[in-house]
Amino acid sequence: MNFAAFALTMRGSVPLALLCALALTLGDRRDVLELGDEEFEYLAAEHETLLVMFHAPWCGHCKKLAPDFAKAASRLKGSVQLAKVDCTANPDTCKGFGASAYPLLKVFRNGVDAGSYTGPRTADGIVQYMRTQTGPDSVPLRTEEDLQAFVNNYDPSIVGFFPPGSTGLPEFLKAAAQLREQFRFAHSVEPDLGGPHSLDPPLEGPQTLQQHVVLFRPPRLSSRFEEGSVLFTDPVSVAALRRFIRDSLYGMCPHLTLENKERLRVRDLLTVYYDLDYRRNPTGSKYWRNRVMKVASRYSSRGLSFAVANKHDFLSELEEDFGLGMSEATELPVVTIKTRLGHKFTMREEFTRDGSSLERFLDDYFSGLLKRFIKSQTVPEINNSPVKVLVAESFEEVVNQPEKDVLVQFFSPRCPHCKKLTPVYTELAEQLYLDPNLIIAEMDATANDVPLGYDVQGFPTIYFAPVGKKDQPIRYEGTREVRDFLKFLKRESRRPLVLNGVREEL
């Protein structure tokens, strides 16, 4: 009997609210439940772990989050339920949970409010965060079917195989408890399950299960250029497992995402951006990655890491950091290199399907023939005001000239503190304008790459580059008044200042 027939049969004997709840339970095949005032209490209590988005149809942030929320719901299906409540149509539920600003995300356990969601608001981030909120630290596996179901996942899996009574299992479980927010763990003490996954040739005759841990890479990243799993056979400890996972997790050419980019970019990294989507376009995603891996296998031993990424996730970054205004219709991948020191390179040649253009790009990179990409404004033709204007292209020439001290302010045109500092900084520059040994300068750090050695996390940030120590600029941390700047310059400069045309004593 379908639900419509069932509803007609039960009409008159079942409350409307319960029918609505049954309709959502039996008839809604979508991965994100839509809950309202009447059925929220019924359905929330049915789920051990539930993530609810309280939203409004007119909310721009809600519209932006919705696709990632739906993707996460599909990936979490069977373990964590995701739901949403339209607060314009269901004010009582939203008011009861304090949903006054949208979107509000809350975690529920068996219908009870367990607190606000504090993880990333991307599909990968939601999946990773919610997996840490449910289930055991390490999933016990008993059959080959259990194992295959666990490792056949979008994310990597770490599985420990232990003989009964093994001393390694408690350490493995301790590591899983500490690292579960980052990685997926499972374990087994079944002798028939561990043997085939030791990655060693099978032995003849009776076999004794040996303790070992295997990192299974996601099936979506399988490639003929590297193994799909990595074996760990050292004594199990939290520190050793952490190192093993760190060194083995990503492989030759991982999928760079908004969530893992900071971990991957600790090394010199070549990234290939294209329309990568392993769910809707797995064939195309693998096609380009395999071509990258074919080339990477020849160069990966030379200190450069490789990755592929979805261009749609990094469009603004590609334009901002590399000057690449990528069209949505662009089919061919684009390639960049960013080193740990912040040097940036882009491949200007069109990506060829045989990988030859990528090989030429790498040959030029390792030969030192590539010109670095520097984001810079145009060098001013006239630059004779008391405060010299610096751009990335002129920074080294002006600041690093050996005979002059330079005080430079990094600012943002939108920064109110910078605007407040402008008259003070200008007055300082005017008083020191006739000093032949000193330059007062400024650079828009939002429109120009900040040079190495200058840590600019907020605005304004001010540094002093003294003669003889250009590679060790001194950060100014004092009060932003003319007298305070002058006191600082007198202390740090090796030569007397020329103030309003008069040379002062040291």
Buried (B, 14 or more C-beta within 10 A) or exposed (E): EEBEEBBEEEEEEBEEBEBBBBBBBEEEEEBBBBBBBBBBBBBBBEBBBBBBBBBBEEBEEBEEBBEBBBBBBBBBEEBBBBBBBBBEEBEEBBEEBEBEEBBBBBBBBEBEBBEEBEBBBBBBBBBBBBBBBBBEBBBEBEEBEBBEBBBEBBBBBBBBBBBEEBEBBEBBBBBBEEBBEEBBBBBBBBBEBBBEBBEEEEEEEEBEBBBBBBBBBBEBBEBEBBEBBBBBBEEBBBEBBBEBBEEBBBBBBBBBBBBBBEBBBEEBBBBBBBBBEBEEEEEBBBEBBBBBBBBBBEBBEEEBBBBBBBBEBBBEBBEEBBEBEBEEEBEEBBBBBBBEEEBBBBBEEEBEEEBEBBBEBBEBBEEEEBEEBBBBBEBEEEBEEBBBBBBBBBBEEBBEBEEBBBBBBBBBEEBEEBEEBBEBBBBBBBBBBBBEBBBBBBBBBBEBBBBEEBEBEEBBBBBBBBBEEBEEBBEBEEEBEBEBBBEBBBEBBEBBBBBEEEEEEE
